[in-house]
Amino acid sequence: MKKITFLLGFLLLAFSSIYAQAPANDTCQGAEQLTVFDNSCQTPTVVDNTNATDSGVPDPSCVQGFDKRDLWYKITVPASGVVTVETSPVSGSNLTDTAMAVYAGTCDNLDEIACNDDGVGTGSFAKIDLAGLTAGETIYVRVFGRLDGISGQFNICAYNPQAAATSSYKVAGLNIFPNPFTKRLNISADESIDEIHVFNITGQEVLRAYPASSNYSFLTEKLHSGLYLIKVIAGQSATTLKLIKK
């Protein structure tokens, strides 16, 4: 009886290992959105490449013969056109080395714009500094473990290192109405608005827009009732205000 129980346990373990579910962002099409923080990596996202598989995208330029079990992320480029993406270690994780590539275009037509394998980030963890990008465009980040067969948790984060330059001045003539709001929010200013970010009370970004206009309006029906913060950026100016959804 003990032999039968052991055999069943072994077969169950083998079956679960073979058919373990891959992460949702195992391919470019399932890329997970990364929030772009201001100035520095404020709250890195802890991720895990266990059960990741090869997405089938050709090898990046900076690495050959790597562990091809990659994870995918996407970033909306801030108004500055500058963004830094970095990975870093998680204490106790078996994963101690990453490489990373960044692509423009679409998942069906990717164009590599940067690649890093060691030497820039923390220890053996990859980091890429990007500049001259188009504000509002989506770029794709591909991350993989550098050592064959080694998987585990690591941190990933994106931030705008030039955001400090936008924090000292208020947006001129900014008007956000109504407040409290229900189904729609209207925003106007004396200058062209570059970015709008709406955060809930936990700090999660729930809405984002790149108006390139002094007037903008968007629907808010899907937001739950409660307190929100809205950050409006125009040129070198930025204003953050509290809003209430009824």
N, C-alpha and C positions, 0 to 999 in steps of 0.2 A: 504493500500500500504506500509506504514511504517513497519507493522508487517511482511509482506512478505519479504521486504528488509532485515530486522533484521534476519529473519529465514534463508534466503539464506546466509547471512554473517556468521552466527553461523555454518551452515552446512559446508561452505567452510573452515572455521578455523578448525573445527573438522577433516575434510577430510585431510587437509594439515598436521595436527599434526600426524595423524595415518600413513600417507604415506610419512612422511618427509624422505629425503635421508640420509642414514647413512654415516659417514665419509669413505673415501677411505681406510683408515688403520684400519677398524673396525675388521679385522681378521688378523691372523698371515700371511696368504698368501698375504695380501695387505700391509704388514709392510712398513713404510716409512723410507728411509735411513737417518740416522743422521750423520752429519759431526763430526769428532773427532778433536776438537781444541787442540792447544798446551797450556799446563800449567794451563789454567783456562777456565771457561765458558765465552768466549768472546762475542758471539752473540747468546743468547738463542732463540729457536724457539717457537713462540706463537702458541698454539694449543687450540682446543675446543672440549670437549667430548659431546656436545649437539647432540642428536639423535644417539649416539653410542648405540650398542646393545651387548648382551652377546655373546662372541665368542665361547662359549661352552667348552673352555679348563678347566680342573679341577682346583679347588681352589688352590692357592699357599699356601706354608707351613706356612707363617707368619700371614695369615689373614683368618678368617672364617666369613661367613655371611655378606659379603661386597656388595656394589653396583657393579654388574657384568658387567656394561657397559664399557668395556675396549677398549683402543687404543693400537696399536702395532707399534713398531719401530725396526729397525735393525742397527747393528753397525759392521763395519769391524775392527777387533782388530789391533791396531798399533804394530810396531815391538817390543816395550817394553813389550808387553803382559799385560799392565796395562791400565785401563780405569775407569773413574768415570762417572756415570750417575746421574743427579740430576734434580728434579723438583722444581719449585718455584712459588710464587703467582704473579698474574697479578692484578694490581690496579683496583678496582671496580668490579672484578669478584665475582660471588656467590660461586665459588669453593674455599674452604679453607683447604682442606685436601686430600692428595693423598696417595696411596700405590703403590708399584712397585715390579715386579718380573722379573728376567733375566733367559733366557733359552739358552742352547746350543742345537746342533742337527739340525733337520729340523722341519718344521711346522707340518709334519705328525708324528714326533717322537721327541717331546720336552723333554728336561732334565733340570729341574730347578737347577740352580747353585747359586742363591742368591735371597733374598726377604727382603723387608724393609717396615715397617708400622710405621712411625713417629720416632722421637727421634734422627735423624741423620741430616736431611736436614733443610731447613729454616722453622721455625715454625712447622706446621704439614705436611709439604711436604717431600716426600720420597727422599732419596739419597742412592746410592749404590757404594761402592768402590770395584773394581775387580782387581785381580792380578793373575799371573801365567797362563794367557790365551795363546792360540796358535796364534802367529802373522798371520794375514790374514784370520783367521776364521770368520764366521758370527755368531753373537749372537743376540738374540731377546729380546726386552724389552717390557713388558706389563705394562701399567699404567691405573689405574682406580681411580675414586673418592671414598673416604672412607665413605661418608655420602649418604644414600639412597635418590634418587630423586634430588640430587643437582648436577647441571652441569654448565659448563662455561669454560672460558679460563684459561690456566695456561702455564708456561714456562717449556720446557724440553731442556736439553743440555748434551752433552758428551764431555769429554776432557781427554787428556793424561797428568797426573800430573808429569810425569817424562820427559816431552819433553824439559824442560830447560837444561837438561844434554846434549842434542844433538845440542845446538845452538852455542856453543863457537868455534867449529872447522869446517874447511872446508873439504869437501870430496876430498881426494887426487886423483890427476890425472883425475878429472871429465872433460868429453868432451861430449857436447850435440850438435848434428848437424843433418841436416843443420839448419841454423838460418839466414834469415827467412826459415820456413818450409812450405810444402804444404800437401803431402799425408802421410808422414811417419816421425817419429822422432826417432833418434838413440842416445843412451846414453851408455857411457862406463866410467869406473873408475879403479883406481889401487886396489880397495877393493870391496868386495861384496856389492851390493846395496840392502838395506832392503826395502825401500819404495820410491815411486815416486808419487807426487801429483801435478796436473796441475789445476790452478785457472784462471778464466777469470778476466776481468778488474773490475768487481763488487765484486770480492772475492768469487764467487761461484766455488766450486770444480767441474770440468768437466771430469777429468780423474784421475784414481788411479791404481797403480800396486804394486805388491810385488815380485820383480824379484828373489831375493836370488841368484844373479849372478852379475859379474862385467860388463856384456854386456846385453843390453836390447833394443828392438825395438818395437814400436807399431804404428798402423795406426791412422791417425789424420784427415781423410777425412771429418768426421762429424762435425768438429770444424769450426765455422765461422771465417772469416778473422778478424784480430785484434791483440791486445796485450794480452799476457798471462804471468803468473808467473809459474815457475816450481820449486818445492822443492824436492831435492834429499837427502835421509837420508841413511847413511851407518855407522853402529855401533854407536859410540858416536859423529859422525860428520854429519853436515847438510849444504847444500848450496842451496840458492834460486837465480834464475836468471830470467831475462826477455827474452821472446821469441816473435816472430812475425809470425803470420799465414798469408800467402799471399792468 
